[in-house]
Each structure stands twice: as C-alpha cells, then as structure tokens.
Amino acid sequence: MHLKTLAAVAAGTLAAGLATIVPATAPAAGETATAFRVAPISWGRCDDKSLRDAGAECGTLTVPLDHTEPTGPTIDLAVARVLHTEEPYRGAVLTNPGGPGSDGTWLAPYGQYVPREVGLTYDWYGIDPRGTGASDPILTCDSKYFGWDRPDYVPTTPKVMKQWRKRTERYARDCGHAKARELLRHVRTTDTASDFDLLRQAIGLEKVTIFGFSYGTYLAQVYATLFPGHVQALVMDGVIDADRVFYQSNLDQDPAFQKSFEKFLAWVGKHPRVYHLGAGRKAVGRRYQLLRSRLAEEPARGKVGPDELDDALLNAAYYNGYYPIVADALADLANRGKVKGIKDLYRGSNPSGKAADNGYAMYLATECTDARWPTRWKTWRKDSTRLHRKAPFLTWANNWYNAPCRTWPVAGTQRVQVTGAGLGDVPILLLSETHDPATPYAGALATRRTFPSAALVAGAGGYSHAVSLSGIACTDNAIADVLEDGTLPDRKAGNRADKRCHPLAAPKPPRKGSRVELPEHRSWWGR
C-alpha cells in the first residue's frame, strides 16, 4: 500500500519542556534497521534535464513507512546516481543537501567538483528524502502560506504578536490532516538514516561514505550512530551540534546571522558609488532601517513589506556570492522604488504554486518531531525578546519560522544520543567557516570533540554557510584527500581547527552596465 500526497487534525501536542536524550540502538555491522527485503532499483532516464546532461540515471527506492513494521505500508523515494568513470573504483557517496526538507537528487553529479578527479572514482547518489521532492508521498500543508505583505516579523504591538501566533498555530493544524498523520509520525532523522541504509543494501555495498551539508551533517552523525559498521567515511560541511537540536540551535543562529548581515552591509558600504546607499556599514544600515520602516507603513506595490525585504536580504547573510545581486535589488528598491529584484529573491526562497510549501512543511515535520520543543509561549517570547536586542535582523523571523513546532500535531520525541562509538578509525572530515551563520562554528568544534577520529578544516574569517567544493584549493583538496585514501589533516591538541584555510572571498561589484547574475552555488540550509 502506498500513501499519497499529503496535507496535514491534531494527533497530540508536544510535551512540555526541552529535549531529553536517549542512546540510539545501533545495529551490529552487517545488520539492517529492519527485516525489510529491499528490492533492487530499476535505473532509467531522469526527468530532470540537468541530471540527464550530467549523465545521471534515476530510479525509485521503496522503503517501509515505519521501519519497525517491515511488512506494513511502503513509500517511494526518488533517487539519482552518477556512476564512477575513473579507476580505481572506491565505493559510493550518499549525499544530503540539508534543510531538513530539501530535495537531494540534484546532488548526484557533485563528484565532478572534487579535485584531481578523485570524485570520479566513486558512484554518487542523491536522494529526495521521504516526504520531499519527487518522492511519494510528499507533504504539503498550505501552499499559500508564504504570501505577500505579511504582518511585520517584529511584534511591535500585541496585535501583531497575536496575528503571528494564530498564523503559526493554524499552519501546524493544517499539517495535522488525518491523511498526513501517519507520515508525520515517521519523518525523524532516524527514519531517513534507515532509508539511507536500505539504499546501501540496494546498491550492494557493505560500507558507504556519507557527504552531508548543513542539516545533512546531523543526518550523517545519526547514520554513523545507528550503523557504525557500514560507514566508510564521513564528510560534513556546515556542522550541527547534535547536543543542541533543534530549539537551541535555532536560537544560536540569531546572533550569528546578525554578524553575517552586518558583514554584507559593510561590503555594500565599501562601494557607495556603485549602490548609492551610503559609505560604511552604519550608513547602509540606516538606509536599510529607513526602508524597512517605510515598507512597514506602506508595502511597495502592495506586496513587498518589511518581511519580504528581510527574507530577500537573508540570501546575502547565508552566502557572500549573493552580495552583488542582493545589493543591486536593495539599491533598486531604496533608490528607485523598483521592486522586481527583491520580489525575485523573495520568491526564489519562498516559491508559489502547487505544493510550494513542501520544503517548509518537511523542515517542520522533521525538526518538530526529532526532539522536544517548549510548548509554553512565554518561553519563546522571552528568548526572542532577549535575543532581538542584540540580533534584530533575524530573531523574530526565525521565531515565527519555527513556531509551528510549539503546537505541532505529532509530539516531539527524545533526540538521539550521538556518541561516535563503534567507528574506530573511520576517517571523518569536518568543514566550517568560522563565522558560519546557519550552523555556528561552535557546532563544528563540539562535533570534533564527539568524534575522536575527526579532523576539522576551518575557513578562517569566513561568513558563508556550507561552501566546500566552491574552488578553494585548501578546503577542496582536504575533501579529495579523505576520499582518495582516508587521509586527514593531523589532529591538533586542544579545542581548535586542525587546518585553517582562506574563506570564500566576497565578489567584486559588477562593472557598470553589466548584467548581475545569480551565482551557481546553491544554499543548503532551509532557515
């Protein structure tokens, strides 16, 4: 039996308080998560042209809805692969782009970006995790949730606070539709890790390498905890602290994004003759605040309010490759009243149309049930009020983005105890820029302490998120080394990086009259 496309009645509320932890039960080497007999994948033509152009094949992996009931209902996961083209053959890399909630088949061609053609000696797999993308079923709750001219993220009045509380509570209710309830109970990271292990079995390998970006680093840690005997190597870029998922880790983002946003403002302020938004960070910041206040009073063209502006600018806080296009859009709106640039950036991360909220719905479905969240609104309000004082750019937006977890229709559960046990000398490479806003650097240091065989490569002074394989030789060669023969940088004593590299450099503004293009790099993190 296959479940169909879902939309979400409450099946319970989250228990009060924050997460407690329990040890995960790890199957012995050679064992699987369930007694499910996985069928071979029938590989064929990909519907996506970019995958076809990259030489990928696509197929479907059938897995149990509930891994503890292998004879029960099943669901289908979309999978893509690019087979190795160079010798010696070194195995398979299973990838995840983060989110959670992001589709992942598009990562199958990523082996081509590993230096020295080392990536071409592996088969690379991209997967649309359960509930996402081209997998079946997918979750959607309210495709129109990310509309135009929403209430200001910053609750300057009790009315605005009440509006956002109602909006987020309603979205959680919409995700509790009876048809969705069964899927919602089985979208934890442990479920996806077990899906990955069934993919390992389907391709006939005893061990695989996991390459995870952002949330994908948490998935990699959980997989290694559950299936240590099946790990060939781990590569984790933009590393999550497994001890802080997920309420606390989202609070950690707020001051980190503030610093990253201010770095963007400073970059704009270095080019006053290009953008005409003022000289220096403070001057540009004043123009931004003035524009935001103006939009709060009257949205541009009846659509772009302060929220849409902030969501558009968030692209630059994630990744400095977006600086020119975000600055151009900001200048167009502030100086000339043109809204197209900001609208395009907002819609790029908040799409419209059928099932437009799939990524967001699955982000919540996973995070809300992976761990326990506070259910008292007083806790959320107190934490965000405190953080807003020093990190006003993202704090309340981040609060409302995650607030449906407070009343989510399926209760959160005890989070996995990630320990690093049973991995022996498995090579583990951690990558992080030291001012990564979405997964703060402290998470990489904490993970390094958890995994004794891990080595950390830091992009010293960088403010971008999960940008390995972007052409920085020092960083990318470390990936090639570990994939080639398991070589890692020598581990240093103390709580610090084992190797320091230059960060991803910010681009220069385009020449006058040239077209501003979106960079090819794709952001990994859902929020």
VENGIHU-V5312 format. One record per pair of residues at least 24 apart in sequence whose C-alpha atoms are under 8 Angstrom apart, sorted by the first residue. I is the first residue (numbers start at 1). GAP is how many residues later the second one is. If there is no record, write none. Layout:
# VENGIHU-V5312
[[I:GAP] [I:GAP]]
This chain:
# VENGIHU-V5312
[[1:71] [1:72] [1:73] [2:71] [2:72] [2:73] [2:74] [2:134] [2:135] [3:70] [3:71] [3:72] [3:133] [3:134] [4:132] [4:133] [4:134] [5:131] [5:132] [5:133] [5:134] [5:135] [6:131] [6:132] [6:133] [6:134] [6:135] [6:173] [6:174] [7:132] [7:133] [7:134] [7:135] [7:167] [7:168] [7:169] [7:170] [7:172] [7:173] [8:131] [8:132] [8:133] [8:164] [8:165] [8:166] [8:167] [8:168] [8:169] [8:170] [8:171] [8:172] [8:173] [9:164] [9:165] [9:166] [9:167] [9:168] [9:169] [9:172] [9:400] [10:163] [10:166] [10:167] [10:398] [10:399] [10:400] [11:165] [11:170] [11:398] [11:399] [11:400] [12:396] [12:397] [12:398] [12:399] [13:394] [13:395] [13:396] [13:397] [13:398] [14:358] [14:359] [14:360] [14:361] [14:391] [14:392] [14:393] [14:394] [14:395] [14:396] [14:397] [14:398] [15:357] [15:358] [15:359] [15:360] [15:396] [15:397] [16:356] [16:357] [16:358] [16:359] [16:360] [17:355] [17:356] [17:357] [17:358] [18:229] [18:353] [18:354] [18:355] [18:356] [19:352] [19:353] [19:354] [19:394] [19:395] [19:396] [20:351] [20:352] [20:394] [20:395] [21:393] [21:394] [21:395] [21:396] [22:392] [22:393] [22:394] [22:395] [23:393] [23:394] [23:395] [24:201] [24:202] [24:392] [24:393] [24:394] [25:201] [26:199] [26:200] [26:201] [26:202] [27:199] [27:200] [28:199] [28:200] [28:201] [29:198] [29:199] [29:200] [29:201] [30:176] [30:199] [30:200] [32:162] [32:165] [32:166] [32:195] [33:34] [33:161] [33:164] [34:33] [34:34] [34:35] [34:36] [35:35] [36:27] [36:28] [36:31] [36:34] [36:35] [38:24] [38:25] [38:160] [38:163] [38:164] [39:163] [40:162] [40:163] [41:161] [41:162] [46:34] [51:55] [51:57] [51:58] [54:28] [54:55] [55:27] [55:54] [56:24] [56:25] [56:26] [56:27] [56:52] [56:53] [57:24] [57:25] [61:138] [63:132] [63:135] [65:118] [65:121] [66:120] [66:125] [67:124] [67:127] [75:55] [75:61] [75:62] [76:54] [76:59] [76:60] [76:61] [77:50] [77:51] [77:52] [77:53] [77:57] [77:58] [77:59] [78:27] [78:49] [78:50] [78:51] [78:55] [78:56] [78:57] [78:58] [79:26] [79:46] [79:47] [79:48] [79:49] [80:25] [80:26] [80:28] [80:45] [80:46] [80:47] [81:24] [81:27] [81:28] [81:42] [81:43] [81:44] [81:45] [82:26] [82:27] [82:41] [82:42] [82:43] [83:37] [83:39] [83:40] [83:41] [84:35] [84:36] [84:37] [84:38] [84:39] [84:40] [85:35] [85:36] [86:31] [86:34] [86:35] [87:34] [88:33] [89:32] [89:33] [90:31] [90:32] [90:394] [91:30] [91:31] [91:32] [91:114] [91:116] [91:117] [91:118] [92:30] [92:31] [92:32] [92:33] [92:116] [92:117] [93:29] [93:30] [93:31] [93:32] [93:115] [93:116] [93:117] [93:118] [94:30] [94:31] [94:32] [94:102] [94:114] [94:115] [94:116] [94:117] [95:29] [95:30] [95:31] [95:32] [95:115] [95:116] [95:117] [95:121] [96:30] [96:31] [96:115] [96:116] [96:117] [96:120] [97:115] [97:116] [97:117] [97:118] [97:119] [97:427] [97:428] [98:114] [98:115] [98:116] [98:117] [98:118] [98:119] [98:426] [98:427] [98:428] [99:115] [99:116] [99:117] [99:260] [99:264] [99:425] [99:426] [99:427] [99:428] [100:115] [100:116] [100:259] [100:262] [100:263] [100:266] [100:267] [100:425] [100:426] [101:28] [101:30] [101:31] [101:257] [101:258] [101:259] [101:260] [101:261] [101:262] [101:263] [101:265] [101:425] [102:26] [102:27] [102:30] [102:31] [102:257] [102:261] [102:424] [103:24] [103:25] [103:26] [103:29] [103:30] [103:31] [103:256] [104:24] [104:25] [113:356] [114:355] [114:362] [114:363] [114:365] [114:366] [115:361] [115:362] [115:365] [116:364] [118:362] [118:365] [118:366] [119:361] [119:364] [129:63] [130:57] [130:62] [131:52] [131:56] [131:227] [131:231] [132:226] [132:227] [132:230] [133:225] [138:220] [139:41] [139:216] [139:219] [139:222] [139:223] [140:35] [140:215] [140:216] [140:217] [140:218] [140:221] [141:30] [141:33] [141:34] [141:214] [141:216] [141:217] [141:220] [142:29] [142:32] [142:213] [142:215] [143:209] [143:210] [143:211] [143:212] [143:213] [143:214] [143:215] [144:208] [144:209] [144:212] [144:213] [145:26] [145:212] [146:204] [146:205] [146:206] [146:211] [148:155] [148:156] [148:157] [148:160] [149:150] [149:153] [149:154] [149:155] [149:156] [149:157] [149:158] [149:159] [150:155] [150:157] [150:158] [151:156] [152:144] [152:153] [152:154] [152:155] [153:153] [153:154] [153:243] [153:244] [153:247] [154:242] [154:243] [155:241] [164:236] [165:235] [165:238] [168:232] [168:235] [168:236] [169:234] [169:235] [169:238] [171:233] [172:232] [172:233] [172:235] [172:236] [172:237] [173:235] [173:236] [175:186] [175:234] [176:232] [176:233] [176:234] [181:229] [184:181] [184:226] [185:184] [185:225] [187:178] [187:179] [187:182] [188:177] [188:178] [188:179] [188:181] [188:182] [189:30] [189:33] [189:177] [189:181] [190:29] [190:32] [190:33] [192:27] [193:26] [193:27] [193:29] [193:30] [193:33] [194:29] [197:30] [206:24] [207:24] [207:25] [208:24] [208:25] [209:24] [209:25] [209:26] [210:24] [210:25] [211:24] [211:25] [212:24] [212:25] [213:24] [213:25] [213:26] [213:253] [213:311] [214:24] [214:25] [214:26] [214:224] [214:225] [214:251] [214:252] [214:310] [214:311] [215:24] [215:25] [215:310] [218:24] [221:197] [221:199] [222:194] [222:196] [224:196] [224:199] [225:193] [225:194] [225:195] [225:196] [225:197] [228:193] [228:194] [228:195] [229:193] [229:194] [231:192] [231:195] [232:194] [232:195] [233:193] [233:194] [233:195] [233:249] [233:250] [233:253] [234:192] [234:193] [234:194] [234:195] [235:193] [235:194] [235:195] [235:196] [235:244] [236:192] [236:193] [236:194] [236:195] [237:193] [237:194] [237:195] [237:229] [237:230] [237:231] [238:192] [238:193] [238:194] [238:195] [238:198] [238:200] [238:201] [238:202] [238:206] [238:227] [238:228] [239:191] [239:192] [239:193] [239:200] [239:201] [239:202] [239:204] [239:205] [239:208] [240:199] [240:200] [240:203] [240:204] [240:207] [241:201] [241:202] [241:203] [241:205] [241:206] [242:175] [242:176] [242:201] [242:205] [243:174] [243:175] [245:126] [245:170] [246:121] [246:124] [246:125] [246:127] [247:126] [249:190] [250:148] [251:132] [251:144] [252:188] [253:184] [253:185] [253:186] [253:187] [254:133] [254:137] [254:139] [254:140] [254:141] [254:144] [254:183] [255:132] [255:135] [255:136] [256:179] [256:180] [256:181] [256:182] [256:184] [257:60] [257:61] [257:134] [257:136] [257:137] [257:180] [257:181] [258:133] [258:134] [258:135] [258:136] [259:178] [260:57] [260:58] [260:175] [260:176] [260:177] [260:203] [260:204] [261:53] [261:55] [261:56] [261:132] [263:200] [264:52] [264:53] [264:56] [264:59] [267:56] [268:59] [271:238] [274:235] [274:238] [275:52] [275:53] [275:56] [276:55] [276:59] [277:54] [277:57] [277:58] [287:47] [288:46] [291:43] [300:37] [300:39] [301:38] [304:35] [304:38] [304:39] [307:90] [308:34] [308:35] [308:38] [309:33] [309:37] [310:83] [311:34] [311:35] [312:30] [312:31] [312:33] [312:34] [313:32] [315:30] [317:120] [317:146] [317:147] [318:118] [318:119] [318:120] [318:145] [318:146] [318:147] [318:205] [319:144] [319:145] [319:146] [319:204] [320:143] [320:144] [320:184] [320:185] [320:186] [320:187] [321:185] [321:186] [321:198] [321:200] [322:196] [322:197] [323:183] [323:184] [324:183] [324:184] [324:185] [324:186] [324:192] [325:191] [325:192] [325:193] [328:188] [359:167] [360:166] [363:163] [364:38] [364:40] [364:41] [367:38] [368:37] [368:40] [368:43] [368:44] [369:41] [369:42] [369:43] [369:44] [370:42] [370:43] [370:44] [370:45] [371:41] [371:42] [371:43] [371:44] [372:39] [372:40] [372:41] [372:42] [372:43] [373:32] [373:33] [373:39] [374:32] [375:31] [375:32] [376:30] [377:29] [398:129] [401:126] [418:32] [419:31] [419:32] [420:30] [420:31] [420:32] [424:29] [425:28] [426:27] [427:26] [427:27] [427:55] [427:59] [427:60] [427:61] [428:25] [428:26] [428:27] [428:60] [429:25] [429:26] [429:27] [429:28] [429:50] [429:53] [429:59] [430:24] [430:25] [430:26] [430:27] [431:25] [431:26] [431:27] [431:28] [431:35] [431:37] [431:44] [432:24] [432:25] [432:26] [432:27] [432:33] [432:34] [433:25] [433:26] [433:27] [433:28] [433:29] [433:30] [433:31] [433:32] [433:33] [433:70] [434:24] [434:25] [434:26] [434:27] [434:28] [434:29] [435:26] [435:27] [435:28] [435:29] [436:26] [436:27] [436:28] [436:29] [436:30] [437:26] [437:27] [437:28] [438:27] [438:87] [438:89] [439:26] [445:50] [445:51] [445:52] [449:46] [454:37] [455:33] [455:34] [455:35] [455:36] [455:42] [455:43] [456:33] [456:40] [456:41] [456:42] [456:43] [457:40] [457:41] [457:42] [457:43] [457:44] [458:39] [458:40] [458:41] [458:42] [458:43] [459:41] [459:42] [459:43] [459:44] [459:45] [460:40] [460:41] [460:42] [460:43] [461:41] [461:42] [462:40] [462:41] [462:42] [462:43] [463:40] [464:40] [465:58] [465:59] [466:57] [466:58] [467:37] [470:34] [470:51] [472:30] [472:31] [472:32] [474:27] [474:28] [475:26]]
